[in-house]
Amino acid sequence: MKIALDVMGGDHAPAATMEGAMQALEGFGSDLEKLFLVGDEAQIKEQLNHLSYAHGKIEIIHAEQVVTMEDSAVKSVREKKKSSISIATDLVKQGECAAVVSAGNTGAAVAAATIKLRTIPGVGRAGIASPLPNEHGPCNIVDAGANVDGKPSHLLGYGIMGSVYARHVQGKKNPVVGLMSVGEEDSKGTDFTREVFELLKASNLNFIGNVEGHDLFESKIDVVVCDGFVGNVILKSCEATAKVMFKWLKQDLMANPIRQMGALIAKDAFRATKERGNYETYGGSPLLGVNGVCIIGHGSSSPLAVKNAIRVAYEAVKHHVNPHIEEEMARSASLLS
């Protein structure tokens, strides 16, 4: 399998992306035929001088432009056609690679994949599936920010695609799907969410109805459907909450010698708790619905996160996510129209 990596994408690029790429080759290189490293050739070669790597497993593709976090999504694709994210996506479009991975500008990655790869037949809008730690396994928010506006039929599509991903990649036999709302009762929500509710209820999905914020972490649920505006707010709020809670905990535990002693005793427990919610272990979020696998990493991705984003790309291709999505979309065509 060949995968294209946007080496210049991310807050810590290219060092972190390069190190993550080498970790991926070392960790599961037997499953990867080749990694295409797309970015500034001089910087890539400079980083390679400090890393040990499998020479036959990488190919450098020079990109003279970089999309920054401040660049407009669609504008960057149209005006920076020689950027690393555009060229990496072109490799998938041309059939040279099975997947593209980027930790750069999310909007640009979504725009590049949507414009260049187009959507799978039956898919109205592509959606990002971002996993959150749940007591029963990962809970996928779809959409987590690809499209801030959507029609009810688009959200039905998110539910179908998220369910396919949970079943075929994450091993959930009959994925549980819920609709994010302001109450569990069927009548709760806006006119928009109530219309989405009826579509999900009429589908073949294992739909349990409306869900609330606490369900993301406590309830046995595999896919939470929402529009990209709501999904992105949820995702960033959860990330910020987890970050500040550990910050406060550390401050309070260091407040006096007795607490410090207790913290030392419970150090392994604190580390285990942190790992359960560590985004680095999840790696990246698939953009479901485009003709080709596109994995979007966290902007502050570490080498471990990049390594696991490449793993997520490999798993999505291996388990034939896109053909399964097309099949399920065809099955629900009457509801999606």
C-alpha positions as CSV (number, residue, x, y, z in Angstrom):
1,M,0.0,0.0,0.0
2,K,1.2,3.5,-0.9
3,I,0.3,6.5,1.3
4,A,1.0,10.2,0.7
5,L,2.0,12.3,3.7
6,D,1.8,16.1,3.8
7,V,5.1,16.6,5.5
8,M,4.6,20.4,5.8
9,G,1.3,20.1,7.6
10,G,1.0,20.7,11.3
11,D,2.3,23.0,14.0
12,H,5.5,21.0,14.5
13,A,6.2,20.2,10.8
14,P,8.4,19.0,9.2
15,A,10.3,17.5,12.2
16,A,7.3,15.8,13.9
17,T,5.8,14.6,10.7
18,M,9.1,13.2,9.5
19,E,9.8,11.4,12.8
20,G,6.2,10.0,12.8
21,A,6.6,8.7,9.3
22,M,9.8,6.9,10.3
23,Q,8.0,5.4,13.3
24,A,5.2,4.2,11.1
25,L,7.7,2.5,8.8
26,E,9.4,0.9,11.7
27,G,6.2,-0.1,13.4
28,F,4.2,-1.5,10.5
29,G,6.4,-1.1,7.5
30,S,5.7,-4.6,6.3
31,D,2.1,-3.4,5.5
32,L,3.4,-0.2,3.7
33,E,4.9,-0.5,0.2
34,K,5.9,3.1,0.2
35,L,5.4,6.5,1.9
36,F,5.4,9.5,-0.4
37,L,6.8,12.4,1.6
38,V,5.4,15.6,0.1
39,G,7.0,18.9,1.0
40,D,10.1,21.0,0.7
41,E,12.7,18.6,-0.6
42,A,15.6,20.4,1.1
43,Q,13.9,20.3,4.5
44,I,12.9,16.7,4.1
45,K,16.4,15.6,3.2
46,E,17.8,17.7,6.2
47,Q,15.4,15.8,8.5
48,L,16.3,12.5,7.0
49,N,20.0,13.1,7.9
50,H,18.9,12.9,11.6
51,L,16.7,9.8,11.2
52,S,17.2,6.2,10.5
53,Y,14.9,5.0,7.8
54,A,14.2,2.3,5.2
55,H,15.6,3.8,2.0
56,G,13.5,1.7,-0.3
57,K,10.3,2.6,1.5
58,I,10.1,6.4,0.9
59,E,9.9,8.7,-2.1
60,I,10.3,12.4,-1.8
61,I,7.9,14.6,-3.8
62,H,8.9,18.3,-3.9
63,A,6.2,20.9,-3.1
64,E,7.3,24.5,-3.3
65,Q,4.3,26.0,-1.5
66,V,2.8,25.5,2.0
67,V,-0.7,26.1,3.1
68,T,-0.7,27.9,6.5
69,M,-3.3,27.7,9.2
70,E,-4.4,31.2,8.3
71,D,-5.0,30.5,4.6
72,S,-8.5,30.3,3.3
73,A,-9.6,26.7,2.6
74,V,-10.9,26.8,-1.0
75,K,-8.7,29.7,-2.0
76,S,-5.6,27.9,-0.9
77,V,-6.5,24.9,-3.2
78,R,-7.1,27.2,-6.1
79,E,-4.2,29.5,-5.7
80,K,-1.6,27.2,-4.1
81,K,-1.7,24.3,-6.5
82,K,1.9,23.4,-5.8
83,S,1.4,23.2,-2.1
84,S,2.1,20.0,-0.2
85,I,-1.5,19.2,0.6
86,S,-2.6,19.8,-3.0
87,I,0.2,17.6,-4.5
88,A,-0.4,14.9,-1.9
89,T,-4.1,14.8,-2.7
90,D,-3.3,14.7,-6.4
91,L,-1.3,11.5,-5.8
92,V,-4.5,9.9,-4.6
93,K,-6.5,11.3,-7.5
94,Q,-4.0,9.9,-10.0
95,G,-4.1,6.5,-8.4
96,E,-0.5,6.5,-7.3
97,C,-1.4,6.4,-3.6
98,A,-4.3,4.9,-1.8
99,A,-4.5,7.5,0.9
100,V,-3.4,11.0,2.0
101,V,-2.5,12.1,5.5
102,S,-2.2,15.7,6.7
103,A,-2.0,17.5,10.0
104,G,-2.2,20.9,8.4
105,N,-5.1,23.3,7.7
106,T,-8.2,21.2,8.2
107,G,-10.3,23.3,5.8
108,A,-7.7,23.1,3.1
109,A,-7.4,19.3,3.5
110,V,-11.2,19.0,3.2
111,A,-11.4,21.4,0.3
112,A,-8.5,19.6,-1.6
113,A,-10.1,16.2,-1.1
114,T,-13.6,17.3,-2.0
115,I,-12.6,19.3,-5.1
116,K,-9.9,16.9,-6.4
117,L,-11.3,13.5,-5.4
118,R,-15.0,14.3,-5.5
119,T,-17.5,12.5,-3.4
120,I,-18.6,8.9,-3.5
121,P,-21.9,8.3,-5.4
122,G,-24.8,9.0,-3.2
123,V,-22.8,11.1,-0.7
124,G,-24.2,14.7,-0.4
125,R,-21.4,16.0,1.8
126,A,-18.3,14.5,3.2
127,G,-17.9,14.5,6.9
128,I,-15.1,14.2,9.4
129,A,-15.4,11.3,11.9
130,S,-13.5,12.2,15.1
131,P,-13.2,9.6,17.8
132,L,-13.7,10.5,21.4
133,P,-12.8,8.1,24.3
134,N,-15.8,6.3,25.7
135,E,-16.2,3.6,28.4
136,H,-17.3,1.2,25.7
137,G,-14.8,2.1,23.0
138,P,-14.3,5.1,20.7
139,C,-17.4,7.2,20.0
140,N,-17.2,8.9,16.6
141,I,-18.5,12.4,16.1
142,V,-19.7,12.9,12.5
143,D,-19.4,15.7,11.3
144,A,-16.6,17.2,13.4
145,G,-16.1,20.2,11.2
146,A,-16.0,19.5,7.5
147,N,-19.2,21.4,6.8
148,V,-20.8,23.9,9.2
149,D,-24.1,24.0,7.2
150,G,-25.9,20.9,6.1
151,K,-29.2,19.5,5.1
152,P,-31.1,16.8,7.0
153,S,-30.1,14.3,4.3
154,H,-26.5,15.2,4.7
155,L,-26.7,14.2,8.4
156,L,-28.4,11.0,7.5
157,G,-25.3,10.4,5.3
158,Y,-23.0,11.1,8.2
159,G,-24.9,8.5,10.2
160,I,-24.5,5.9,7.5
161,M,-20.9,6.6,6.8
162,G,-20.0,6.7,10.5
163,S,-21.8,3.4,11.0
164,V,-19.8,1.8,8.1
165,Y,-16.6,3.0,9.6
166,A,-17.4,1.8,13.1
167,R,-18.4,-1.6,11.7
168,H,-15.6,-2.3,9.3
169,V,-12.7,-0.5,10.8
170,Q,-13.4,-0.5,14.5
171,G,-15.0,-3.9,14.6
172,K,-18.5,-2.9,16.0
173,K,-20.9,-5.6,14.8
174,N,-24.0,-3.4,15.0
175,P,-22.9,0.2,15.6
176,V,-25.2,2.3,17.8
177,V,-26.1,5.7,16.3
178,G,-27.4,8.7,18.2
179,L,-28.4,12.2,17.2
180,M,-26.9,15.1,19.2
181,S,-29.7,17.2,20.7
182,V,-30.7,19.1,23.8
183,G,-32.7,16.3,25.4
184,E,-33.3,12.6,25.0
185,E,-37.1,12.9,24.2
186,D,-38.1,12.5,20.6
187,S,-39.7,16.0,20.6
188,K,-36.6,17.8,21.8
189,G,-34.4,19.9,19.5
190,T,-34.9,22.3,16.6
191,D,-37.0,21.8,13.6
192,F,-33.8,20.8,11.8
193,T,-32.8,18.1,14.3
194,R,-36.4,16.8,14.5
195,E,-36.3,16.3,10.7
196,V,-33.0,14.5,10.9
197,F,-34.4,12.4,13.7
198,E,-37.2,11.1,11.4
199,L,-34.8,10.3,8.6
200,L,-32.5,8.4,11.0
201,K,-35.5,6.6,12.5
202,A,-36.6,5.5,9.0
203,S,-33.2,4.2,8.1
204,N,-31.7,0.7,8.6
205,L,-29.3,2.1,11.2
206,N,-29.2,1.0,14.8
207,F,-30.6,4.4,15.8
208,I,-31.3,4.9,19.5
209,G,-32.7,8.5,19.3
210,N,-31.4,11.7,20.7
211,V,-28.3,11.8,22.9
212,E,-26.7,14.5,25.1
213,G,-23.2,15.5,26.0
214,H,-22.7,12.9,28.8
215,D,-23.5,10.1,26.4
216,L,-20.3,10.8,24.5
217,F,-18.3,9.3,27.3
218,E,-20.6,7.1,29.3
219,S,-23.2,5.5,27.1
220,K,-22.8,2.6,24.7
221,I,-22.8,4.6,21.5
222,D,-20.5,4.4,18.5
223,V,-21.6,7.2,16.2
224,V,-23.0,10.7,17.2
225,V,-24.5,12.6,14.3
226,C,-24.5,16.4,14.1
227,D,-23.7,19.2,11.7
228,G,-20.1,20.3,11.4
229,F,-20.6,23.5,13.5
230,V,-21.9,21.6,16.5
231,G,-19.4,18.8,16.1
232,N,-16.4,21.1,16.0
233,V,-17.6,23.0,19.0
234,I,-18.0,19.7,20.9
235,L,-14.6,18.4,19.9
236,K,-12.7,21.5,20.8
237,S,-14.6,22.0,24.0
238,C,-13.8,18.4,25.1
239,E,-10.1,18.8,24.2
240,A,-9.8,22.1,26.1
241,T,-11.6,20.7,29.1
242,A,-9.3,17.6,29.3
243,K,-6.3,19.8,29.0
244,V,-7.2,22.3,31.7
245,M,-8.4,19.6,34.1
246,F,-4.9,17.9,34.0
247,K,-3.3,21.3,34.4
248,W,-5.4,22.1,37.5
249,L,-4.8,18.6,38.8
250,K,-1.1,19.0,38.5
251,Q,-1.2,22.4,40.2
252,D,-3.2,21.1,43.1
253,L,-1.1,18.0,43.6
254,M,2.1,20.1,43.7
255,A,0.6,22.4,46.3
256,N,2.3,20.8,49.4
257,P,4.6,17.8,50.2
258,I,1.8,15.5,51.4
259,R,-0.1,15.9,48.1
260,Q,3.1,15.4,46.2
261,M,3.7,12.1,48.0
262,G,0.2,11.0,47.1
263,A,0.7,12.0,43.5
264,L,3.9,10.0,43.4
265,I,2.1,6.9,44.7
266,A,-0.8,7.4,42.1
267,K,1.5,8.3,39.2
268,D,0.7,5.2,37.2
269,A,-3.0,5.7,37.6
270,F,-2.8,9.3,36.4
271,R,-0.7,8.2,33.4
272,A,-3.2,5.5,32.5
273,T,-6.1,8.0,32.8
274,K,-4.3,10.5,30.5
275,E,-3.6,7.8,28.0
276,R,-7.3,6.8,27.7
277,G,-8.0,10.2,26.3
278,N,-4.8,10.9,24.5
279,Y,-5.5,12.0,20.9
280,E,-2.1,10.7,19.9
281,T,-3.2,7.1,20.2
282,Y,-6.2,7.8,17.9
283,G,-3.9,9.4,15.3
284,G,-6.2,11.1,12.9
285,S,-9.8,11.5,11.8
286,P,-11.0,10.1,8.4
287,L,-12.9,12.4,6.0
288,L,-15.6,10.0,5.1
289,G,-17.4,10.3,1.7
290,V,-14.6,11.2,-0.7
291,N,-13.3,9.0,-3.5
292,G,-10.1,8.1,-1.8
293,V,-9.0,7.9,1.8
294,C,-8.1,11.2,3.5
295,I,-7.0,11.3,7.1
296,I,-6.8,14.6,9.0
297,G,-4.5,14.9,12.0
298,H,-4.6,17.2,14.9
299,G,-2.8,20.5,14.2
300,S,-0.4,19.9,17.1
301,S,0.3,16.3,16.1
302,S,3.3,14.7,17.7
303,P,5.4,12.0,16.0
304,L,3.3,9.4,17.7
305,A,0.1,11.0,16.4
306,V,1.4,11.1,12.9
307,K,2.4,7.5,13.1
308,N,-1.1,6.5,14.2
309,A,-2.7,8.8,11.5
310,I,-0.8,6.7,9.0
311,R,-2.1,3.6,10.7
312,V,-5.7,4.9,10.5
313,A,-5.2,5.5,6.7
314,Y,-3.9,2.0,6.2
315,E,-6.8,0.5,8.2
316,A,-9.4,2.5,6.2
317,V,-8.0,1.2,2.9
318,K,-7.5,-2.3,4.1
319,H,-11.1,-2.6,5.3
320,H,-12.5,-1.2,2.0
321,V,-14.4,1.6,3.7
322,N,-15.3,3.5,0.5
323,P,-16.9,0.5,-1.3
324,H,-18.9,-0.2,1.8
325,I,-20.1,3.4,2.0
326,E,-21.1,3.4,-1.6
327,E,-23.1,0.2,-1.1
328,E,-24.9,1.5,2.0
329,M,-25.6,4.9,0.3
330,A,-27.2,3.1,-2.6
331,R,-29.3,1.1,-0.1
332,S,-30.6,4.3,1.4
333,A,-31.0,6.3,-1.8
334,S,-34.8,6.9,-1.3
335,L,-34.2,8.6,2.0
336,L,-31.1,10.6,0.8
337,S,-32.8,12.2,-2.2
